[in-house]
Amino acid sequence: MLPTRLLIVRVASACAFSALLFLAFSTANHAQGQSGVGGGPWPSVVGGGATSTFKFSFSANEGPSSARGAYGSAGHAKIDGVSNTTKIQGPVLCATIDVTTQQGWFVFQYDTDASGNALRARVYAKDVSDSGGGDTFGWDNDQATATCVQNPVDLTLHPAVVTIPANTSAVTKGNIVIDND
């Protein structure tokens, strides 16, 4: 009876190991967008630094984020120097990132008004050089342009307006990076 019990333990161990391998492989493939609707890889834009007027830091990932509830794309943004010492910061709601032109737009919520309406800012970033220099950054908080729309095909959220804000200027310190990894 001992050999039968040993065989059962070995078969059970082999099955458990096979199941773990399957789960690891299928999870990795889904994370890379090789299966399922709305797969990636999803591009991202990250940056930190300053223009002649503002200091900024942000990360925004295009694509769905099931762990964020009502929020769409993942990320966070902060802009210092909005007026005197005022800063705005908050979660990214949606993003559109073009890795071909190395441009990205995203919308983040930084507050709510007295009526409970979201106050949002729309950000533009351009990656010219990964070694720094030549990158541009701009933003606006026009509530008419800082909105998100849903793509009906992959259900991702994107900024409704992807134009360059009027206050866009050169990054004087820091770097912006757009990537598709």
PyMOL commands that set and color helices and strands:
alter all, ss='L'
color gray80, all
select helices_A, chain A and resi 2-31+66-68
alter helices_A, ss='H'
color red, helices_A
select strands_A, chain A and resi 44-50+55-61+74-80+87-98+103-112+118-126+136-140+148-150+157-159+169-170+173-179
alter strands_A, ss='S'
color yellow, strands_A
deselect
rebuild
show_as cartoon
